Amino acid sequence: MTSAQARDGAVALVTGASRGIGLAVARSLAESGHRLVLTARAPDALAAAVAALRADGAQAVGCAGGVADSGRAQEGVALALREFGRLDVLVNNAATNAPYGPLMDADLTRWREAFTVNVEAALRLTQLAWRAWMSRHGGTVVNICTEGASHVGPNVGAYGTSKAALLHLTAQLAGELAPLVRVNSVSPGLVRTEMARFVWDGAEERLAASLPLGRIGEPQDVARAVAWLVSDAAEWVTGADLLVDGGTRVRAAAGTTAPHAVHERLRAAATDEA
């Protein structure tokens, strides 16, 4: 997709877009001229996000429903074609971190749900986008993964394992869909979202001190990375995972304190919930 297409109104579908990273991605893409289809589970929150984007001048529509619902996924893609006549960008952002806790205590129904939401839904939507538009016209796909997919940590085994699978899926699809479609991922570190509030709330200063760049992430940090990956500036990039983590993986070399501060918070959250 060219920059001119974006200025002329290329269309992006963003999942989990009513708040946090998803909404920040939608705002960033709107600023570059994309027309938007947003999906989210909560109808009221989704309607508010669409209204806010429209108030800022964006062309945006919403499709309420969870990404695990195959019918709603189909409707989201159909809505893009019906309203805007094309689908150039897919951002698979919606995710769940359940079941939370040690894997030996994990409910396997919830375990399967993590893979349905975090992995299967991304594949399903990519298939739908490919069949509806991208196989003939090209496009870009960005999957939102996590820095934590590269290592283990307390109580987030299901989330990390499913996101590691999403990383592999990203690379596999990048190879299969080239050269028409570029597929990449962004792996955030700790970002100030509601989903991660139980980690950063009340401990932000200590967590920031553990990072070489001295602060936790903001949703717009991730959004800017996504906007770059779907732009012409990244036209020779596919199958890549872009870390947006404040230097989490290099903190030992930077000599920052409390290198396992996030892990401590994850353990504490489990203790608080017990």
Secondary structure as UniProt FT lines:
FT   HELIX           3..7
FT   TURN            8..9
FT   STRAND          11..14
FT   HELIX           20..31
FT   TURN            32..33
FT   STRAND          35..40
FT   HELIX           43..55
FT   TURN            56..57
FT   STRAND          60..64
FT   TURN            67..68
FT   HELIX           70..84
FT   STRAND          89..92
FT   HELIX           103..105
FT   HELIX           108..115
FT   HELIX           116..120
FT   HELIX           121..129
FT   HELIX           130..134
FT   HELIX           135..137
FT   STRAND          139..144
FT   HELIX           147..150
FT   TURN            154..155
FT   HELIX           157..177
FT   TURN            178..180
FT   STRAND          181..188
FT   TURN            195..196
FT   HELIX           197..200
FT   TURN            201..203
FT   HELIX           204..209
FT   TURN            212..213
FT   HELIX           219..229
FT   HELIX           232..234
FT   TURN            235..236
FT   STRAND          241..244
FT   TURN            246..247
FT   HELIX           248..250
FT   HELIX           251..254
FT   TURN            259..260
FT   HELIX           261..273
//
